[in-house]
Amino acid sequence: MNSNPDRTASVVRLAQELIRRPSRAGIDDYGPVLTVFEDWLAARGLPHRRLYDDSGGAVALLVEVSGDRPGPWWALDACVDTAPYGDEAAWSFPPASGDVVDGWLLGRGAADSKLAAAMFCHLASDLHDRRDALRGGLAVLLDVDEHTGGFGGARAYLADPVAHRPAGVMIGYPGMDEVVVGGRGLWRATLAVHTASGHSGSSRSTMGAVSRAARLVGLLEAAELPGGGAEFPLPPKLSVTSCHGGQGFSVVPDLCELGVDIRTTPAFGAGAAEALVRAAAAELDARWPAPRPTGITPVAAWPPYRLSGDEQPAAALLDAAAGEGLPVRAKTAGPSNIGNLLAGEGIPATAGFGVRYEGLHGVDERARLTDLPAVHAVYRRAVLALLGADR
C-alpha cells in the first residue's frame, strides 16, 4: 500500500469541514456544504459545476477531469446529504461534531458518505495533475439528493447534455469487507381498499375498509414467491409497509390504503410483482365484494442488477483490493441503491466499499480512519487501471 500521511490528513480535514455543515435531506440548506467543496476545488484548479433539478434546486456538484488521450469516462459517486439526527439527546457527542477521537471520525455523514466524498475529491486532484497519462476521463459526482430517495443528483448527471456519459460508476458507500456488485430491484404501489361506510354501533354487520385491508394483507403474505439461485442468490421479498384508514371510533371507514414494497429479481421482475398484487386484489374483491374494486397505483419500479466478476468497474475494484492485500468479496445486496437506477440506464455500478463504520443512519455515527489509507489506495489503483495509467 502506497500510504501518504499528508494526503490522509488532508482528506480527514476536508471531511471534518463537511460534517460540520449539516446537510440533512429535506431539512438543511445544502449551500454551505457545497460551498466547502467549491472552495476546495477552486483552490486546486479543478473543473466543477453545480447540477440542478427541474425546479432549479441544486442537487449535485460535478467534478470532471479529462485525460489527454481518448477513452471511456468513469465516475465516482458519493452522497453528501445525510440522514436526520434522530434523538439528539441519545448521542454521546454532537451530531455535527467532526472531531477525531481514538481513530474514529465522529458525526452524521462521517460514514455515509462525506469521508468518501472528501477522498474522491483528492483522487480527482491527483489525477488532474497527471492528465497527460489518462485515457478518457473521471467524473466525481457529489450528490445532495440521495437520502431523499429521489436520487436527483444522479438523474441530473445522466440527463446533463454536456456531461460525458460514464462507462461505469463506483459508489462510495462504507463497509470494508465487501464490494456490492448487484442488488434486488423493487416494485412499489399504493393499494386503495374500499367499503361502504357506516356507524360502528349499527345493528347491521358492516366490514370496514380496515378489516378488508387486513384480509388483503393476508392474501399478499400467503402468496408464493420463487427462491434465489446461482445466477442471482437472493429471493424476491414482499412487505406491506404502511396501513392508513379510519379516524376515531364511531365510523366504520370506507377507505384504507396500504403500501406494498416488493423486492424483485431477474426471475421475478416488476411485471410478475404487479401481477401478484393484482391477483390478490381480484381475489379480495371476489370473496368479499365492495361497492368499488380495489385500486392499485404503482409508484416506483427499479430493475435488479448483478455484475459478473470480470465486468467493469467491478473487476477493477476487486482486483485493486486484492492488489492491496485486502480479502474483499463480491456481494449482491438485498436493499436497492443508486446502482439500480444506473442499471436501468445500462450503466454498471459497484457500491459498498469503504471504511468500517458504526451508527449508520442511527445514533453516534462514526467512521474508522485507520482504514482510510487502504481504501484510498484501492480506489486509486482501480481508477488508474480504468483510465489506462500506470500507478
C-alpha positions in Angstrom: 0.0 0.0 0.0 1.4 3.4 -1.0 0.4 5.4 2.1 0.7 9.1 2.2 0.1 10.6 5.7 -0.2 14.1 4.4 -2.9 13.2 1.9 -4.7 11.1 4.5 -4.7 14.1 6.9 -5.9 16.4 4.1 -8.8 14.0 3.4 -9.8 14.0 7.0 -9.7 17.8 7.3 -12.0 18.2 4.4 -14.4 15.6 5.8 -14.4 17.4 9.1 -15.4 20.6 7.4 -18.2 18.8 5.6 -19.6 17.1 8.7 -19.7 20.5 10.5 -22.0 21.8 7.8 -25.3 19.9 8.5 -26.9 18.7 5.3 -29.8 16.5 6.4 -32.0 15.5 3.5 -35.1 17.7 3.2 -34.1 19.7 6.4 -30.9 21.7 5.8 -29.8 24.1 3.2 -27.2 22.4 1.0 -25.5 25.6 0.1 -22.9 25.6 2.9 -21.7 22.1 2.3 -21.5 22.6 -1.4 -19.5 25.8 -0.8 -16.9 23.9 1.2 -16.4 21.7 -1.9 -16.3 24.6 -4.3 -13.7 26.5 -2.3 -11.5 23.4 -2.0 -11.8 22.5 -5.7 -11.3 26.1 -6.9 -8.1 26.4 -4.8 -6.7 23.4 -6.8 -8.0 24.4 -10.2 -10.3 21.5 -10.6 -13.2 22.0 -13.1 -16.6 21.7 -11.3 -20.1 22.9 -11.6 -23.5 22.5 -9.8 -26.3 20.4 -11.3 -29.9 21.4 -10.8 -33.3 19.7 -10.9 -36.3 20.8 -12.9 -37.3 23.3 -10.2 -33.9 25.0 -10.2 -32.7 23.5 -6.9 -29.1 22.4 -6.7 -28.9 18.6 -6.5 -25.2 17.8 -7.0 -21.8 19.1 -7.7 -20.0 17.5 -10.7 -16.2 17.5 -10.9 -14.7 16.5 -14.3 -11.1 15.5 -15.0 -10.4 15.0 -18.7 -7.5 12.9 -19.8 -5.4 14.0 -22.8 -5.9 10.6 -24.6 -9.2 9.3 -25.9 -11.1 6.6 -24.0 -14.2 6.0 -21.9 -15.2 8.0 -18.9 -15.7 6.6 -15.4 -17.4 8.1 -12.4 -17.0 8.1 -8.6 -20.2 8.9 -6.7 -20.7 9.9 -3.1 -23.8 11.3 -1.4 -23.2 14.5 0.7 -26.8 14.9 2.1 -27.4 12.7 5.1 -30.0 11.0 7.2 -31.6 13.1 10.0 -30.1 13.1 13.5 -33.0 11.4 15.3 -33.0 11.8 19.0 -30.0 14.2 19.6 -30.2 13.6 23.3 -29.3 9.9 22.7 -26.0 10.9 21.0 -22.8 10.9 23.1 -21.3 13.7 21.0 -22.8 16.5 18.8 -24.2 15.1 15.5 -22.3 17.8 13.6 -19.1 17.1 15.6 -16.5 16.3 13.0 -14.0 15.6 15.8 -11.5 12.7 15.7 -11.4 10.5 18.8 -9.5 7.3 19.2 -9.1 6.9 15.5 -12.8 7.5 14.7 -14.2 10.4 12.7 -17.4 11.5 14.6 -20.7 12.9 13.3 -23.6 12.4 10.9 -22.3 11.8 7.4 -18.9 10.5 8.6 -19.7 7.1 7.2 -22.4 7.9 4.7 -20.7 9.4 2.9 -18.8 12.6 3.5 -15.5 10.9 4.1 -15.8 9.1 0.8 -16.7 12.4 -0.9 -13.5 14.0 0.5 -11.4 11.1 -0.6 -12.9 11.2 -4.1 -12.1 14.9 -4.4 -8.5 14.2 -3.5 -8.3 11.4 -6.1 -9.6 13.9 -8.7 -7.0 16.4 -7.7 -4.2 13.7 -8.0 -5.4 12.8 -11.5 -5.8 16.4 -12.6 -2.1 16.8 -12.1 -1.3 13.9 -14.5 -3.9 14.3 -17.2 -1.4 13.6 -19.9 -1.3 10.0 -18.8 -5.0 9.4 -18.7 -7.3 7.8 -21.3 -10.9 9.2 -21.2 -11.8 10.9 -18.0 -13.0 10.8 -14.5 -16.2 12.4 -13.1 -16.8 12.8 -9.4 -20.5 13.2 -8.5 -21.2 14.8 -5.1 -24.9 14.2 -4.7 -27.1 16.2 -2.3 -30.4 14.5 -3.2 -29.7 10.8 -2.3 -31.2 10.3 1.1 -34.5 11.8 -0.1 -34.8 8.7 -2.3 -35.2 10.9 -5.3 -31.6 10.5 -6.5 -31.9 13.9 -8.1 -28.1 14.3 -8.4 -27.6 11.1 -10.3 -30.6 11.8 -12.5 -29.4 15.3 -13.3 -25.9 13.9 -14.1 -27.3 11.4 -16.6 -29.6 14.0 -18.2 -26.9 16.7 -18.5 -26.3 17.3 -22.2 -22.7 18.4 -21.6 -21.5 15.7 -19.2 -19.7 12.6 -20.6 -21.8 9.5 -20.1 -19.9 7.1 -17.8 -19.0 3.6 -18.8 -19.4 2.7 -15.2 -19.7 4.1 -11.7 -18.2 3.3 -8.3 -20.4 4.4 -5.4 -18.5 5.2 -2.2 -20.8 3.6 0.5 -18.9 2.4 3.5 -18.0 -1.1 4.5 -14.6 -2.7 4.0 -15.3 -6.4 3.6 -17.5 -6.3 0.5 -17.9 -4.8 -2.9 -21.5 -4.7 -3.8 -21.9 -5.8 -7.4 -25.6 -6.1 -7.5 -28.9 -5.6 -5.8 -32.5 -6.6 -5.8 -34.9 -4.3 -7.7 -38.2 -3.0 -6.4 -41.8 -2.5 -7.3 -43.9 -0.3 -5.1 -47.6 0.5 -5.1 -50.3 2.1 -3.0 -53.5 -0.1 -2.7 -56.8 1.6 -2.0 -59.3 -0.8 -0.3 -63.0 0.3 -0.3 -66.2 -0.5 1.5 -69.4 1.3 2.4 -69.1 3.5 5.5 -71.4 3.2 8.5 -71.7 3.7 12.2 -69.6 1.4 14.4 -72.6 0.9 16.7 -75.1 -0.1 14.0 -77.1 -3.2 14.3 -76.1 -4.1 10.8 -73.0 -6.1 10.3 -70.5 -4.0 8.3 -67.0 -5.0 7.3 -65.0 -1.8 7.2 -62.2 -0.9 4.9 -59.5 -1.6 7.5 -60.9 -5.2 8.0 -61.0 -5.8 4.2 -57.4 -4.4 4.0 -56.3 -6.9 6.7 -57.7 -9.7 4.6 -55.8 -8.4 1.6 -52.6 -8.3 3.7 -53.2 -11.9 4.5 -53.6 -12.8 0.8 -50.5 -10.9 -0.1 -48.4 -12.5 2.6 -49.6 -16.0 1.7 -48.6 -15.6 -2.0 -45.7 -17.9 -3.0 -42.5 -16.3 -4.3 -39.6 -18.1 -6.0 -36.4 -18.8 -4.3 -32.9 -17.5 -5.2 -30.4 -19.3 -7.5 -26.9 -19.4 -8.6 -27.2 -16.6 -11.1 -28.9 -14.3 -8.5 -28.5 -15.6 -4.9 -31.3 -13.6 -3.2 -35.0 -14.4 -3.5 -37.7 -11.8 -4.0 -39.4 -10.4 -0.9 -42.9 -8.8 -0.3 -43.5 -6.4 2.5 -46.6 -4.4 3.5 -45.0 -1.2 4.7 -47.9 1.0 5.6 -51.6 1.0 6.5 -53.8 4.1 6.8 -57.5 4.2 7.3 -60.2 5.5 9.6 -60.4 8.2 12.2 -61.7 7.9 15.7 -64.1 5.2 16.9 -67.7 5.9 15.7 -67.3 5.5 12.0 -66.6 2.3 10.0 -64.2 3.7 7.4 -64.9 3.4 3.7 -61.2 3.6 2.6 -57.9 2.1 3.8 -54.7 2.5 1.9 -51.8 0.0 2.0 -48.2 0.5 0.9 -46.6 -2.6 -0.7 -42.9 -3.0 -1.4 -41.7 -6.0 -3.4 -38.0 -6.6 -3.9 -37.6 -8.1 -7.3 -35.1 -10.4 -9.0 -34.3 -11.3 -12.6 -36.6 -14.3 -12.3 -39.4 -12.3 -10.6 -39.4 -8.8 -12.0 -41.7 -5.8 -11.9 -44.3 -7.4 -14.2 -44.5 -10.5 -12.0 -44.7 -8.4 -8.9 -47.6 -6.3 -10.3 -49.4 -9.4 -11.5 -49.2 -11.0 -8.0 -50.7 -7.9 -6.4 -53.4 -7.6 -8.9 -54.3 -11.3 -8.5 -54.6 -10.8 -4.7 -56.7 -7.7 -5.1 -59.0 -9.6 -7.6 -59.4 -12.5 -5.1 -60.3 -10.0 -2.3 -62.9 -8.3 -4.4 -64.4 -11.7 -5.4 -64.5 -13.2 -1.9 -65.5 -10.0 -0.1 -67.3 -7.7 -2.6 -67.4 -4.0 -2.1 -69.0 -1.0 -3.9 -65.7 -0.2 -5.6 -62.9 -2.5 -6.7 -59.5 -2.3 -5.0 -57.4 0.4 -6.6 -53.7 -0.2 -7.4 -51.4 2.7 -8.1 -47.8 1.8 -8.9 -45.4 4.4 -7.5 -41.9 3.1 -8.3 -40.0 0.4 -10.1 -36.3 -0.3 -10.5 -34.7 -3.3 -12.1 -32.5 -5.8 -10.3 -28.9 -5.9 -11.4 -25.7 -8.0 -10.9 -22.3 -7.6 -12.4 -20.1 -10.5 -13.2 -16.7 -10.7 -11.5 -14.9 -9.8 -14.8 -17.2 -6.9 -15.7 -16.0 -3.3 -15.2 -15.8 -1.5 -12.9 -16.3 -4.4 -10.5 -13.2 -6.2 -11.9 -11.0 -3.2 -11.4 -12.2 -2.6 -7.8 -11.9 -6.2 -6.8 -8.5 -6.6 -8.5 -7.3 -3.4 -6.8 -8.4 -4.7 -3.4 -6.6 -8.0 -4.0 -3.5 -6.0 -5.1 -3.6 -4.1 -1.8 -3.8 -7.4 0.1 -7.4 -7.0 1.2 -9.8 -10.0 1.4 -12.8 -8.4 -0.2 -15.7 -10.4 -1.6 -18.4 -9.6 -4.1 -21.9 -9.2 -2.7 -25.4 -9.0 -4.1 -27.3 -6.7 -1.7 -30.9 -7.0 -0.5 -31.7 -3.3 -0.4 -31.7 -1.2 -3.6 -29.2 1.6 -4.2 -28.3 4.1 -6.9 -26.8 1.1 -8.8 -30.3 0.0 -9.6 -31.1 3.4 -11.1 -27.9 3.2 -13.1 -28.7 -0.3 -14.2 -31.9 1.0 -15.7 -29.8 3.3 -17.8 -27.5 0.5 -18.9 -24.6 1.7 -16.7 -22.8 -0.9 -14.5 -22.1 0.2 -10.9 -20.4 -1.0 -7.7 -21.3 0.1 -4.2 -20.4 -0.5 -0.7 -16.6 -0.5 -0.4 -15.2 2.0 2.1 -14.1 2.3 5.7 -15.6 0.4 8.6 -18.3 2.3 10.5 -20.8 2.4 13.3 -24.1 4.1 13.8 -25.1 4.4 10.1 -28.4 6.3 10.0 -28.6 5.9 13.7 -27.0 7.3 16.9 -23.3 8.1 17.2 -22.4 7.7 13.5 -18.6 7.3 13.1 -16.1 6.2 10.5 -12.8 4.3 11.2 -9.9 6.4 10.0 -7.3 3.6 10.3 -9.0 2.1 7.2 -8.7 5.2 5.1 -5.2 4.8 3.7 -6.0 1.2 2.4 -9.4 2.3 1.0 -7.8 5.3 -0.7 -5.1 3.1 -2.2 -7.7 0.6 -3.6 -9.8 3.3 -5.3 -6.6 5.0 -6.7 -5.4 1.7 -8.1 -8.8 0.9 -9.6 -9.2 4.3 -11.2 -5.8 4.3 -12.7 -6.4 0.9 -14.2 -9.7 2.0 -15.7 -8.0 5.1 -17.1 -5.1 3.2 -18.6 -2.5 4.9 -16.5 0.4 3.4 -14.5 0.4 3.7 -10.8 
